[in-house]
């Protein structure tokens, strides 16, 4: 009886201190640029239901929010941004000695007060006399590494960026313990792979500096004599602690401890999926792309383009972008014509969804996850085939690098000027562009030299997007 009462008391204490699943606050951005902040309550079919916040929104939000639950068609959404989880459960309490309540409970359950310290035993890293111990020799390089002990990062043809532990690669399938979904095991067809990396940071940098691209054959990067070399052939899979690789007419093995990464063969036929889909962007840097099929208090479920259903903890998600519906971001499309003219002979290439240095897109009014960063002079032309009704973007300069910039900015449709500002300056607020492109076959974004030549001419077409008419959807 005493034991039973003790268990009941312990269970009550545990329930009092363990946090319940936190409600996730989100900001929902519609295709028409309106926003609603609140809590997701359900996903039924193609409709997401939001319970809006009742408090007054910030100045950057709409003046009023819906009074009751709001159901929105997924095709009318541009992005769902997740905020820090909120919980009514207090955080674990620390005792005066600094140990948390969970540590105390663990000590009680273990029947002791934690590890003791023997004053007669010197601390690690010292000799018995208390002097610093001589340095240990560096460990010998490994000669074998089981695949399950290696950490792998990969990108897929569908646009997914994943990392985790690879349990198996056989029969043209990879079995991955996906870190982003709590080590959920998924199977990925090997035909979906674009890149696969597992090397050390220093080796990865060396492989990137080689600028070797795959063509009709796979490219394998291997460590050799403190350097990295590349070998072309056909990757078969992994057996034991070796990569199976066909070089010419011979099958060879490459020890996994020497493997840096693989860039897989591809052709122009390998193009991104253009159907309506969602991209879950995770705080780990992963991206999982597919169809959003469910949500509960703890996790979001997605059916991926490669055939798996993945449950992603809400606490891991930064945002969800909606692709291929009524909205199409130019950074997800391939320009049919690119013209980049340097002022002094050095081309600074345009970048998609990143700044010119590879960081976050930053204007004076905030950060953006989607957009195109360019340096004058840069002309990008897109084939839009008469499919869209509006073109929208925020046009401004990188903050703070572009404060002194001065450029001529134009948007052309079928060769005719739709927007022009011959003196777009870095000390101005970003310009909101909203243009009618109904029936147009081509759209051209042009950033030309201004009065400052090319000084600080670092321009961002932030959230550059095309919208289909609602009736067409």
VENWODA-V192393 format. One record per backbone hydrogen bond with DSSP energy under -0.5 kcal/mol. CO is the residue of the C=O (numbers start at 1). NH is the residue of the N-H. If there is no record, write none. Layout:
CO_NH + CO_NH
//
This chain:
1_5 + 2_6 + 3_7 + 4_8 + 5_9 + 6_10 + 7_11 + 8_12 + 9_13 + 10_14 + 11_15 + 12_16 + 13_17 + 14_18 + 23_25 + 23_86 + 24_40 + 25_83 + 26_28 + 26_38 + 27_29 + 27_81 + 28_30 + 28_36 + 29_78 + 29_79 + 30_33 + 34_30 + 36_28 + 37_53 + 38_26 + 39_51 + 42_49 + 43_45 + 44_47 + 46_74 + 47_44 + 48_72 + 49_41 + 49_42 + 50_52 + 50_70 + 51_39 + 58_61 + 70_50 + 72_48 + 73_76 + 74_77 + 75_326 + 76_31 + 78_322 + 79_29 + 80_320 + 81_27 + 86_23 + 93_101 + 95_98 + 99_95 + 100_104 + 101_105 + 102_106 + 103_107 + 104_108 + 105_109 + 106_110 + 107_111 + 107_112 + 108_111 + 117_119 + 118_121 + 120_122 + 123_126 + 125_133 + 127_130 + 131_127 + 146_149 + 147_150 + 147_166 + 150_166 + 152_164 + 153_197 + 154_162 + 155_194 + 155_195 + 156_159 + 160_156 + 161_287 + 162_154 + 163_179 + 163_180 + 164_152 + 165_167 + 165_177 + 168_175 + 169_238 + 170_173 + 172_190 + 173_170 + 174_176 + 174_188 + 175_167 + 175_168 + 176_178 + 176_186 + 177_165 + 177_179 + 178_181 + 178_183 + 178_184 + 179_182 + 184_178 + 186_176 + 188_174 + 189_192 + 190_193 + 192_157 + 194_264 + 195_155 + 196_262 + 197_153 + 200_204 + 201_205 + 202_206 + 203_207 + 204_208 + 205_209 + 206_210 + 207_210 + 207_211 + 208_211 + 215_266 + 217_215 + 218_233 + 219_263 + 220_231 + 221_260 + 221_261 + 222_229 + 224_227 + 227_224 + 229_222 + 231_220 + 233_218 + 234_246 + 237_244 + 239_242 + 240_147 + 241_256 + 242_239 + 243_245 + 243_254 + 244_236 + 244_237 + 245_247 + 245_252 + 246_234 + 246_248 + 247_250 + 250_247 + 250_252 + 252_245 + 254_243 + 255_258 + 255_259 + 256_259 + 258_223 + 260_198 + 260_199 + 261_221 + 262_196 + 262_264 + 263_219 + 267_270 + 269_271 + 277_323 + 278_280 + 278_290 + 279_281 + 279_321 + 280_282 + 280_288 + 281_318 + 281_319 + 282_285 + 286_282 + 287_161 + 287_289 + 288_280 + 289_305 + 290_278 + 291_293 + 291_303 + 294_301 + 298_314 + 299_296 + 300_312 + 301_293 + 301_294 + 302_304 + 302_310 + 303_291 + 304_307 + 308_304 + 308_310 + 310_302 + 310_312 + 311_313 + 312_300 + 313_316 + 314_317 + 316_283 + 318_82 + 319_281 + 320_80 + 321_279 + 321_323 + 323_277 + 326_468 + 327_324 + 327_325 + 328_466 + 329_332 + 330_333 + 333_335 + 337_381 + 339_379 + 340_342 + 345_347 + 347_349 + 351_373 + 355_358 + 359_355 + 361_368 + 362_399 + 363_366 + 366_363 + 368_361 + 370_463 + 371_353 + 372_461 + 373_351 + 374_459 + 377_341 + 378_447 + 379_339 + 380_445 + 381_336 + 381_337 + 382_384 + 382_443 + 384_387 + 388_439 + 389_437 + 389_438 + 390_467 + 391_435 + 392_465 + 393_395 + 393_433 + 394_396 + 394_462 + 395_431 + 396_460 + 398_400 + 398_402 + 400_403 + 402_405 + 405_426 + 406_450 + 406_452 + 407_409 + 407_424 + 408_448 + 409_421 + 410_446 + 411_418 + 411_419 + 412_444 + 413_416 + 416_413 + 419_411 + 421_409 + 421_424 + 423_425 + 424_407 + 425_428 + 431_395 + 431_433 + 433_393 + 435_391 + 435_437 + 437_440 + 440_386 + 441_384 + 441_385 + 442_414 + 443_382 + 444_412 + 444_446 + 445_380 + 446_410 + 446_448 + 447_377 + 447_378 + 448_408 + 450_453 + 452_455 + 453_450 + 454_457 + 456_458 + 457_376 + 457_459 + 458_398 + 459_374 + 460_396 + 460_462 + 461_372 + 461_464 + 462_394 + 464_330 + 464_331 + 465_392 + 466_328 + 467_389 + 467_390 + 469_473 + 470_473
//
